[in-house]
């Protein structure tokens, strides 16, 4: 320790990790330069195809009454893990609001909600908890979802943040999360989360719904796909999966930061996007949320068995089947083709990018 302090400076912090023969972990943060001073690490998270937590008292004691039946299905350790977790939900529309409500009813301890949109009448048939009064008052979506969670009185702490996910004010909340659900419908937001997952080793479960309809008087469904993708080291990123289109992300960033210039370029056909709203139906956005949350439950508890984790699941609602398309990292992808940025954490500029 003395050598390490001399080499790295008196304000340095050092960590020690103990792995026991029965698979448990414990850790300390040593407070140099005070000899022997340390604090215990509150919780250790292990990520991969499964997500494991190590903390004192895991699974001990009786579950709260509201979650006793859940414990009968999955054991009290899952209840304890959920109660210890900090989970983010980015995007609080049809899919995100359903996801947040499910997380609260499962007993997740802390939920942060991030969205900069307000309720309007087109949201009312999909946004869980919304009312006509919310549309009339132009209530922020995060406030509607936070209100509904508070009304449950399940002891869940919820933090609503009315902001775009890349706003600097969201950074502390995001990097403190154990897991994040991405329910945003913008490419720029997905691009941000795509890097965050690898920089901070925070697993992100990204969701998307695509409905392709014909232009007949009575629309014909050509495709109705729900996608759940897991982002973390060892999994292919959203760019390499062709989920994110960087040219659209660039246009969205311009619209957010310089709307006048965006409109000028749009008129001159120099930017992409800005078309008609995509079709959406509440039953499918809600089922998509269930798919994503069940992926989290499996990665925590393993109810699907040893091979049950799915890095990419596409539900063909119109065909009644699930598919697992595979993708390989593109050569030279700075996010997922190598481990160069994995776990790099705090950096200036943030996530290694200016702006």
C-alpha positions, 0 to 999 in steps of 0.5 A: 500500500505504501508503494502504491500511495507513493506512486499514485499520490496521497489522494488515491483510492485502492480496491481489494476484492476477495473471492471465496471458494463457494463463489461469493465476493467481498470488497473494500475501498482503502482510504489512503494514506490513513493506515488500515482505513477502509470502507466496505463496498456496498454491492458488487455486480457481475455482468455477462449472460447472467447478472449477479449481485453480491452483498451482505444478507442477500436473500435473508429474511422474509419478503414483504407481503406484497412480494411473497407470491413472487418469492414463491415463484423465484425465491427471495434472493430475486426479491432482495436483488430487485430491492437493491437495484437502481434501474433507469428507464430512458423514454416514458412513452408507450413502451417505457411507461409500461416498463417502469410500471412493471419494474415498480410492481416487481419491487425494484428499489430505485427507478430513474425516469428520463424523458423530455416529452409531454403528454398529448392526446395521441399518447393517451391510449398507450402511455400507462397512467395518463389521462385527458387532464394530463394532455390538457395540462401538457404534463411531462411524461416522467411526472405521469409515470412517477405519479403512478408508481408513487400511488402503488405505495410499494416502497419504490423510490422514483426519480423523474428527470425531464431531460434528453438522455444525453443532457449532462445533468443525467450523467450521474444518475445513468452511471449509478444504475445497475441496469438501464432500459432503453425505450427511446425512439430517437437514433441520437438517444440510442447512439448515446446509450450505445456507448454508455453501456460499454464505457460504464459496464452498465447493461442496457436492454434496448427495445424497438417496435416496427409496424409495416403497413400497406397504403390500402384503405384497410391497412394490411400488416406486412410486418409487426416486429418487437425487438429486445437487444442487450448491450454489454461487453461481449454483445454486438452494439446497435450500430453493428446490428443496423438498429442505429442510423448515424445519419439520422442521429446527426439530423436529430442532434441538429434539430435539438441543438440548432432547430433553425439550421435543421429546418433550413437543411430539411427544406433543402433535403440535406437532413434525414427524418422528420416524416410521419409518426410511426404506427403503434398499438398499446398491446404490442408496446406493452408486450414488448415491455414484458419481453424486456423485463422478463429478459432482466428477470432471467439474467438475474434468476436463470428461469430459462436455463443455462442457455436462456439469455438472448442478446437479440430477440425479435418477436414476429407478432404477426407470425406468432414466433420469436427469432434470434438474429445474430450479428457480428461486430463490424471490423474497426467498430470502436464500440464492440469490436475490441475491448479498448473502451470497455469499462473506461468510465469517466473521461473528458470528453464524456464517452470519448466524444465532444458535445 
